[in-house]
Amino acid sequence: MKKNLRFILFLPFLQVFVQVGIASSFPQLTEMFGSTLLASTFIGITPLVSILFGSFWGRILESKGESKTFLYSMALWSTALYLSGMSMKLPILAIVFRALQGIADSALFSNALTVITKADFSEKEQTKYFGLIEFLASFGAVMGPLVIGTGFIYMSYYVLMTVGIILFITTLFVYKQLPVIEIHLEKAKKQVTKFSPRIFLAAFFGILTLAVIVGFQATMPFFIEKYINNPIFGKIYISIFALALMLGNLFKHKISGIKIWIPLTTFATLILSMFVGSNSIVGFLFLIIISGLFLGLSLTMSSEYASYLSVGFEEKGMAVFSAFRISGNFFGPYLSIFYSIGGMNFFILALSLISLVSTFFLFNFKKNFNEIKEI
């Protein structure tokens, strides 16, 4: 099963790869559409719609299983991507097809997370796979601008059509190779009768963590490019920040379990960076990178947390979790307003406090986990 599992685990990479790739093409989209509003809507409509369809794909996962959910969601997702690319000369129609893509978008992450939650893995092995999923998603954020962003420069009207066709054909090819995931017997004993709102503890923790990450990704390049007056350094720095996130994703299994000290360390590191930054820009930038490592640990921990809290309603629980957590991508860029209002120190203070607030969603972990074990 583990050999063929890679096809489902790769879905989060595709989701982030396409979304960040399109987002990185904002200047080209603005020129093509002749409107920043239309370009922004084209980018943002997919994650916005996907938030609404988390529970829908949870029911599909529950009734049809992971392999058929893979087929249905990827067929719809890749077709909508192709059609949005084909409609680039008609912006409103292209946005409609991007919204259609959003219907299937939440299924990609939830399918991968549900497979890991249900399968017969030890706690450490499960955490390792959650880390791998987040690592692949972070890798998608690196590759998206390089492939799709560059594609919009040289083949604006064909890049999304090309990616859509390739992914649709690949979906048909790998569908029959996917494993059937039966819930592990020990977990089956803990089944509950219906969806529980406790999953929102993990969802809100994940939203805040992801919003902080995206806030940094949107704001730090602007700050560095303004400070150094060279756009290349901004791109290089945010790539190093992404690498720190990826390392955090990969190493979370070394400290498996829900650890409140991880987001608290993010908070402390960011507060320290404010004081260091008054004397050393290098020290300030270094501490932001270190915070990226702990943010990567927190992001993987949010999936791990959701898996604990969704025992007994894995399909619906992980679908709702992934759909709600993705809203961090939507809210994150707006955190740059703190930089616009009060400068970098005010921005760092705001993000550090968000990290601190996120810990409140972890305080009930032991209580909820003990209740789950008793079911």
N, C-alpha and C positions, 0 to 999 in steps of 0.2 A: 504493500500500500504506500509506503514512504516514497518509493521511486516515482510513482505516478502522482503523488501528492503535489509535486512541484508545479503542476499546471494550475492548480487552484491557488496555491500560495503565491503565484506570480500575478494574480489579478490586482492586488493593491498597487503593484508597480505600474500596471497599465493605467489604472485610474489616475494616479498622480502624474505619470509621464505625460498623458494627454492634457490634463488640466493645467499643470504648470507650464507645459510647452506652449499652450494657447495663451496663457496669461503673459508669458514672456514676449509674445508677439503683439502686445498692445499698441506700440507705435505703428506697425504695419497694418493692423486692423483698423486703427483710427484713420489712416490714409485711405484704405480701401472703402470704408463705410462713409467717410467724410463726416464722422461724428464721434466724439469721445463717449457720449452716452450710449450709442449703439454698440461701440466696441466694448465698453464696460459690461453692458447687458449680455452680450455674446459670451463673455468670459464667465460672468457670475451666475447666469441662469441655471446652469447645470447643477452645481452644488446646492443652489437654493431649492430647486425642485427635488433633488435627491433626499433632502431632509424629510419631505412629506411622505416618502414611499418606503421608509424603513420597515414598518410593520407589515406592509404588503409583501415584501420579499421574505419576511419571517414566516408568513403563512405558506408561501411557495416552498421554502426550504423544508418546512415541517411536513408538507403533504407530498412533495415530489422528490425531495432529496437533493444532495449537492450536485450530482452530475447533470441532472435535468435543469436545475437552476442555473448552472454554468451555461448550458446550451441556450436557454431562453434569454437570460440576461445579456450574454455576450452577442447573440444574434441581433437583439434589439439595439444594444449599445453600439456595436460596430456599424450596423446599417444606418442608424441615426447620425453617427459621425461622418459616414460617407455622404449622406444627403445634405448635411450642413456644409460640407466642403463643396458639394456640387452647386449649392445655392449662394455662394459667397457674393455674387453680383446682385443678389436680392436680400439685403440685410435682415429684413423682418422675417422672411421665410427661413433664413439660416438660423436665426434666433429660435424660431419655433422648433426646428429640428434639434437644436442644442437642448431645448427644454425636454424634448422627447428622449434624448440621451440621458437626461437627468433622472428619468423614471427608472432606468436600469442601473444608474451609476452606483446607488447605495448597495446593490447586490454584490458588487465586486469585493468590497472589503468584508461585508458580513458573511459571504460564502467562505472566505478564507478563515475568518475568525471562528466560525461555527465548526468547521472541520477540526481545528486544533482543540476546541473546547470539548467536542464529543469523543474524539479518538482515544485509544488506549495508550496514553502517554503518562509517564511519571510527572510529578510537579515540576522537577527541574527540566525535563525534556520539553514539557509544554511551554514553559517560560522561554526556553531556547527558540522554539518555533515562533512564538509571539515576537521575539526579538528579530528573528529572520524576516517576518512579515513587515515590521516597521523599517528594517534595514532596506528591504527591497523598495518600499514606498519612498524612503529618503533617496535611494539611488534613482528612482524615477524622477525626483525633483532635480537631480543633476543632469540626467540625460534628456529630459523633455525640452529644455531650452536649446540644447545642442542639436537635437534632431528636428523637432517641430519648429522651434524658433528660427533656426537657420533655414528650414524649408520654406517658411513664410517669406523670407528675404528673396529666395531664388525661384520658388515655384508656388507663389501665393495661392493660386486657385486650384492647386492639385495636391498639396501635401496632405490635407485631411482625407481626401478621397483615396489617396494611395494607402495611408495608414488604415483606413476603414476596410478596404478590400483585403489587405493582408491579414488583418485580425479576424475578419469574417471567415475566410478560407481556413485559417489556423483553428478557429473554433470548431468547424465541421470535422477537421482532421483529428483533433485530440479528444473530442467528446467521448468516443467509444473506449478510450484508454483510461478514463477516469475511474477511480475506485469507488465502491459503494461503502459509505461510512455508517457502520452500525454503532449505536451508542454503547459505550463500555458497560459491562454488567454492574460494576460497582456504582457507576453513576446512575444507572437505570433504577437502582434501589432508592435513589434520592429524588425521584420524580415528584413534582408538585403539580397541582391540577390546573393552574392557570398562571398567566403572566403576573409578575410581581414588580411593583414600582421601585424596588430596591436597586434595579439595574441603573436607575438614574443617578445614583451615587457615583458610579463609575463613569457614566456619560458626562456629568458636569465636571468631574475631575479631568476627564480627557479634553473637554471643550476648552477649559481654562489653560491647560498645558499647551494644546495645539495653538490657541490664540496667541500665547506668549511667543512661541516659536515663529509663527508667521509674522507677528509684529516685528521681531528682530530681522527676519528675512526681507521685509518690506522697507524697513527704516535704516538699518545699518549701512547698506550700500550708499544711500543718499547722504548720510552723515560723513562717511569716509571720502566720498567723491568731492564733497564740498570742502572738507578739511584739507585734503591733499591736492585737490584740483586735478585729479586723474581718474577717469571712470574705470580703468583697468583694475586699480587697487580695490575698488568696491566689489567688483565681481570675484576677485581672488579671495578676498576676506570672507565673503558669504559662502564660498565653496569650502573654505576651511571650517566655518561654522557648521555646514552640512556634514562634513566629515566627523566632527565631534558628536553630532547627533547620531550618526550611524554607528559610531563606536559605543555610545550609550545603549543603543538598540541591541547590539550584539552581546554586550557584556552583562545585561540584566540577569541572565540565567545564573551568573556567578553569585548573585545576591537575591535569589528567588524569594517571593513573598511580598506582601504589601508593607512597605517601609516608609513611615511618615518622614523620616529624616532626609529622604531623597529630595522632595520639594522644598523642605526647610533649608537644605544646603543650597538649593538654587536661590532662594530668598537671601541667604546670608552672603553668597558670592556676589550677587547683584548689588547689595548694599555696600559691600566692601569695594566693589568697582567704582562706586561714586566717589569714595574718599581717595582711592588711588588715582583716579582720573584727574583730580585737581593738580597732581604733580607729574604724572606720567601717562601720556597717551598710549604708549606701548603696553604698560601694565594694565590700563583700562581695557584695551582690546583683548589682551590675553585672558583676563578674567571673564569677559563675555564668552570667549571660546570655551572656557572651563564650565560656565553655566550651561552651555550647549550640551556638554557631556551629561550633566544631570537632567536636563530637559529630555534628552534621548532615553535615559533610564525611566523617567516618569511616563513618557509616552508609551513605552512597552508595558510599564506597570499598569497603565489604564486598561489595556487589553486583558492583562492577567487578572486584574480586579474584576472586570466584567465577567470573565469566565467563572470566577468563584461565585459571583452573585446571581448568575443565570442558570445554575444547576437546576434541572427540572423543566426549564423552558428555553433550552439553548438556542433554538432557531430564532424564535421571536426576540429573545433577549439580546443576542449578539447583533441581530439586524437593527433593532432599535438603537442599541449602543453605537454602532458604526454610523448610522444615519445621523444621529444627533451630534456625535463627536466631530463629524466633518464640518459642522457649522463653525468650528474654530477657524477653518480656512476662510470663511466669510467675514467673521468679526475681526480676525487678526490684523488685516491691513489698516483698519480704522484706528488701531492703537497708536499709529503714527501721529495722530492728532495731538497726543501729549507732547511729542517732540516739537510740533509746530507752535503749541501754546507756550511751553515753558522751557524748551531746550532739552539737551540730552539728559541732564540730571533728573529733570521732571519725568522724562520718558522712562528712565531706568527705575525710578522710584515707583512709578505706576505699575510697571511689569513685575517688580519684586513683590509688591503688595498683592497682585493677582496670584502669584505663586504661593504666597502665604495663605491667601483665602482658599486656594485649592485644597490645602491640607484638611480643612474642615469636613470635606467629603470622604476623608479616610478614617476619621475618628471612630465611626461605627463599624469598621471592618470586622473586628474580632467578634463583636456581638452578632452581626449578620452571618458571619461564617460559621459560628457555633450553631446558630439556628439551622443553617443549611445542613450541617452534619447530622443533626438530629432528625431530619426528615426521613 
